């Protein structure tokens, strides 16, 4: 994993290391340990070299395509998903116009919806999505969650539309 923190040197000096090993120590003896200064005290073990290279490649890829192009594409696909969900008469949790869609199909368990959608080539998540207080406030045990990204297109939306029709046909 790759992580980053932005903090003043004074604040970093007050924080204890969270992992041990490698170059994060200056000296170790039976009487105590002296940690390295600055950020080095938080960089135990082998750096995530492959992950940093992959992150750089991903940043280059996004730069080549252009962030505005990506946002426009995702917004267009999200609009199509909004239409598909409206046609399916699902219960929506959250506003239209976002790239994340939380919903339930009336009287059908979210896991059953997900299983049918999976068989139709649509990947979704189900459950409480680490938001149990929200689910309780909504009066539901869980929901189905779908999202769009740069790699999604109209074909994916059509699979969702067909999958939701199949859910209704098989499970209603």
N, C-alpha and C positions, 0 to 999 in steps of 0.2 A: 504494500500500500504506500501511497505517496501522501504526505501531509505537509502542511505549512502553518506557521504561526507568526503573527506580527505582534511584537511586544517590545517594550523598551528594554535596554540592557539592564536597567535597575530592577525591573520586574522579573526578568529572567533569572537574575542572581538570587532572588528569593524563592524560586521554585525548585523543588527536589526533582532529580531525574526520575523518570517513570519506568525505565528499563536499564539493565546493566550490561556491560560488556564492551569490548573493543576500545575504541579511542575516546570514550566518554569519561575516562578516568585519567587523572594525572599521576596518582600514586595510590597503591593499596598495600596495607600492612596489617598485622594483627591488632595494632592499636587504632586503626581507622582508615578511612578512605578520603582522598582529596579528589574532587571532581574537576574536570576540565572547565575552563572559563567559557562564558558566552554560550552560543548555540551548540557547541561541541558536546556539552554535557547531556544533550538530548539526542545525540546521534550514535546510539549503541549498535554495534554489529556492522554487518555489511550493508552499505547503502542500497536502496531499491533502484539499482542502475537500469535494469530492463524496464521497470515501470516508468521511470523518468523519460527514457527514450520513447516509450509508447505514448506517454502524455505529450511529448514534443511533436510526435507524428500526428496525433489527434488534433493538436492546436494548429499545425500547418494545414491539415485537411480542412478544418473549419475556416481558416483564413482564406484558403483557395476558393472555397464555395462562396464565402461571404455570409456574415451573421445575418444581415438583412434578408438575403435570399433564403436562408434556412428558416427564419421567422415567418416570412411570407408563405413558404411552402407548408409549414406546420399549421399556420392559421387557416389556409385553404382546406387542408385535409381535416382539420378540427371542425370546420364548418360543415363538411360532408358527414362527419360522424354525428354532429348535433342533429342534422336532418334525419339520419338513419335511426337515431334513438327516439326522436319525436314520432316518427312513423311507427315504431314498434310499441309505442305507448308504455314505455318503462317508467318506473318511478325514479326521478333524477334527484341526486343530492349534490347541489352545487350549481353554479351558474353556467349558462351557455358561453361559448367564446373562449374557452380555455383548452389546453391540450390534455387535460386529465378529466376522465368521465367516471363518476361513481353512480351506480344505479342498481336497481333490483327489478326483476320481472315479477309482477304481482303473483303472490301465492306459490312461487317456485324458489326453492332454496338456492342461494348463490352458488354453492358448489355444483349443483346439478346444471345450472346455467353454464358455468365454466366448463364442465365436462363436454357438453354439447358443442359449445363454441370451440373448444380444443379440437374436437373431431372435425370441425369445419375449417381448421387452420387459423384460428384466432386465439392469440395468447392474451389472457387476462389474469388478474389476481383476484382472490376472494378472501373474505374474512373481515376482521376488525381493523386491519391495516395499522396496527399499533396506535389506534385511536379509540380505545374502549369508551372513554367518557363521551366522545362525540357520538358513537353508536348508541349509547344509552340515551343521550339527549334526543337523538332522532327516533328512538323507540324501535331500533332494529338490532338484530344480533350481528349482522355484517352486511356486506354488499359486494358487488362485482366492480372492479376498477379496471378501466382500459386507458391507454394513453397513445398519443401519436408522437412520432419523431421524424427526422429527415428521411429515413428509409421507408416510411409508409407512403402509400399512394391510394388512388381510387380503387384499385383491385382489393386492397385490404378492407376498405370500407364496404365494398360489395360482399366480401366474405362475412363481415360482421352482420350486415343486413340479412343475408341468407341464413346465417347461424341463428340470429334472433327469431326469424320466422320458423326455423326448425325447432327451437326451444318451445315456442308457443304451440306448434303442431304436436310435438311429442309429449309435452309435459303439462299442458293446460287441461 
